[in-house]
Amino acid sequence: MRKENGSINANLTQVRENICRACKKAGRDPGEVTLIAVSKTMPVTDLKEAYDAGSREFGENKVQEIMDKYPQLPSDIRWHMIGHLQRNKVKYIVDKACLIHSVDSLRLAEEISAQAGKKQVEADILIEVNIAQEESKYGICREDAIQLAEEIAKLPHVHVQGLMAIAPFVENPEDNRKYFRQIRQLSVDISEKKIDNINMSVLSMGMTGDYMVAVEEGATMVRVGTGIFGNRNYR
């Protein structure tokens, strides 16, 4: 079904080259950008193919998929939880995900803190911002992000490492440049508050359709699925 989109190895090579090109244009070091292979709905065989092509960072939208794939794949993979996370599912992945990208409420952060404490781990998280204020998307509004950061900062076992945003689906990636700039500026604004336990070193933004623009605007993590694995079969 997928092979018409090219091999995973070839696709990865192309995406990496595109990231390097975007970095060069922006005067950035490509080493500053982490490529997350978004492997949601993809079979383990495809993840193994990406792993063999050098991928070590994989992003999943559902807790159950991390749970299913985690024991079947090499232990040096870094799993990213990038989808909406329900509080009752936190306990399953708090010791498996290297970074939870989708924290948009104090209640969720409190649950992550509690479960991390039980498992004696420290959880790295990002605050998810609904930068275009789309009703169909999760995330806190930009105006409330600083206050949420200040509240989460007081929790034990949880460390905010930056921000995550999902920009609108657009035909022309240039249309999202303004949103990426807004997220970047928000991270600067939060940094300037010098809040203890709040780091703004990670900007997780940009997906298959717009990751090059996101890199030009300061993304340190891009989440690419279709561009690596081809079109998904949701049946």
C-alpha positions in Angstrom: 0.0 0.0 0.0 2.8 2.4 1.0 5.6 1.6 -1.4 4.3 4.1 -4.0 5.5 6.8 -1.6 9.1 5.5 -1.8 11.0 3.5 0.7 11.2 4.5 4.4 15.0 4.7 4.1 14.8 7.0 1.0 12.1 9.2 2.7 14.1 9.6 5.8 17.2 10.6 3.8 15.0 13.2 1.9 13.6 14.6 5.2 17.0 14.9 6.8 18.3 16.7 3.7 15.4 19.1 3.8 16.1 19.8 7.5 19.7 20.6 6.7 18.6 22.9 3.8 16.2 24.8 6.1 18.9 25.1 8.8 21.4 26.4 6.2 18.8 29.0 5.1 18.3 30.1 8.7 21.9 30.0 9.7 21.3 27.2 12.2 23.3 24.0 13.0 21.3 20.9 11.9 22.4 19.3 15.1 20.0 21.5 16.9 17.0 19.8 15.3 15.6 16.4 16.4 13.6 14.5 13.8 10.8 12.5 15.4 9.4 9.8 13.2 5.7 9.8 13.9 4.8 6.1 13.8 1.1 6.2 14.9 -0.9 3.4 13.2 2.3 2.0 11.6 3.2 -1.7 12.0 6.3 -2.6 13.9 8.0 -3.8 10.7 7.9 -0.2 9.4 9.4 1.1 12.7 12.2 -1.5 12.4 12.8 -0.2 8.9 13.1 3.4 10.1 15.3 2.2 13.0 17.6 0.4 10.6 17.8 3.7 8.7 19.0 5.5 11.8 15.8 6.7 13.5 15.9 6.6 17.3 13.1 9.1 18.1 9.6 7.8 17.6 6.3 9.7 18.2 3.0 8.0 19.1 -0.5 9.5 19.5 -2.0 6.8 21.6 -0.8 5.2 24.9 -1.8 1.8 23.7 0.4 1.9 20.7 3.4 2.8 22.9 2.5 -0.1 25.2 2.2 -2.5 22.3 5.4 -1.5 20.4 7.7 -0.8 23.4 8.5 -4.4 24.1 8.9 -5.3 20.5 11.6 -2.8 19.6 15.1 -2.0 20.7 15.6 -0.4 24.1 17.6 2.6 22.8 14.5 4.0 21.1 13.3 7.3 22.7 9.5 7.4 22.7 7.6 10.7 22.5 4.0 10.9 23.6 2.6 13.5 21.1 -1.1 12.9 21.2 -3.8 14.0 23.7 -3.1 12.2 27.0 -5.9 11.2 29.4 -5.1 11.4 33.1 -6.1 7.7 33.6 -3.5 6.6 31.1 -0.5 8.5 32.5 0.6 5.6 34.7 1.2 3.4 31.7 3.7 5.6 29.9 5.2 7.9 32.5 8.3 5.7 32.7 8.3 4.8 29.0 8.1 8.2 27.2 11.2 10.3 27.2 9.1 13.4 26.6 5.3 14.1 26.9 4.6 16.8 24.4 0.9 17.3 25.0 0.4 18.8 28.5 -2.3 21.5 28.4 -3.7 21.6 31.9 -2.5 21.7 35.5 -4.6 18.6 36.3 -2.8 16.5 33.8 0.6 17.8 35.0 -0.4 17.0 38.6 -1.2 13.4 37.5 2.1 13.1 35.7 3.8 14.3 38.8 2.0 11.8 41.1 2.6 8.8 38.8 6.3 9.8 38.2 6.7 9.9 42.0 5.2 6.4 42.4 7.5 5.0 39.7 10.5 7.0 41.0 11.2 8.7 37.7 11.4 12.3 36.6 9.1 13.2 33.7 10.1 15.7 31.0 7.1 17.5 29.5 6.2 20.2 27.0 3.3 22.7 27.4 1.0 22.3 24.4 -0.2 25.6 23.0 -3.2 25.9 20.7 -1.5 28.7 18.8 -4.2 29.3 16.2 -7.0 28.8 18.7 -8.7 26.1 16.6 -11.7 24.5 18.3 -10.8 21.1 17.0 -7.4 21.0 18.7 -6.2 20.6 22.2 -3.8 22.9 23.9 -3.8 26.0 26.1 -4.3 29.4 24.6 -1.2 31.5 24.3 -2.4 34.1 26.9 -2.6 31.4 29.6 0.7 29.6 28.9 2.8 31.6 31.3 0.5 31.1 34.2 0.3 27.4 33.5 4.1 27.2 33.4 4.3 29.0 36.8 1.8 26.5 38.3 3.5 23.4 36.9 6.9 24.6 38.0 5.9 24.0 41.6 5.3 20.2 41.1 7.9 17.6 42.0 9.1 15.0 39.4 7.9 17.1 36.4 10.1 19.3 34.4 8.9 21.6 31.6 11.4 21.6 28.8 9.6 23.8 26.3 6.5 24.2 24.1 4.6 22.2 21.6 2.2 23.4 18.9 0.2 21.9 16.1 -0.2 24.6 13.4 -3.3 24.5 11.2 -3.5 22.2 8.2 -2.6 24.5 5.2 -1.9 24.1 1.5 0.9 26.6 1.6 3.4 26.1 4.5 4.2 29.8 4.5 0.7 30.4 5.9 2.0 28.8 9.2 5.1 30.9 9.5 3.4 33.5 11.7 2.2 30.8 14.1 5.7 29.4 14.4 7.0 32.9 15.1 4.4 33.4 17.8 5.4 30.1 19.5 9.1 31.1 19.4 8.3 34.5 20.9 6.2 32.9 23.6 9.1 30.7 24.5 11.3 33.8 24.8 8.7 35.5 27.0 8.5 32.5 29.3 12.3 32.3 29.5 12.6 35.9 30.5 10.4 35.2 33.5 13.3 33.0 34.8 10.9 30.6 36.5 12.6 27.8 38.5 12.1 24.3 37.0 11.0 25.8 33.6 13.3 25.3 30.6 12.5 26.6 27.2 15.1 24.7 25.2 12.6 22.6 23.2 10.2 23.9 20.5 8.3 21.0 19.1 6.6 22.4 16.0 6.3 21.5 12.3 4.9 18.4 10.7 5.1 16.8 7.2 3.6 19.7 5.4 5.4 22.6 7.1 8.5 21.3 9.0 11.0 23.2 6.8 9.3 26.6 7.7 9.1 25.5 11.3 12.9 24.8 11.3 13.6 28.2 9.7 11.6 29.7 12.6 13.4 27.9 15.4 11.9 24.4 15.8 14.2 22.1 17.8 11.9 19.1 17.2 9.8 18.3 14.1 7.2 15.6 14.0 7.1 13.9 10.6 4.9 10.9 9.9 3.6 10.8 6.3 6.8 12.2 4.9 8.6 9.2 6.3 6.1 6.3 6.4 3.8 7.4 3.5 0.1 7.7 3.7 -1.7 6.0 6.7 -4.3 3.4 6.4 -6.8 4.1 9.2 -9.0 1.1 8.5 
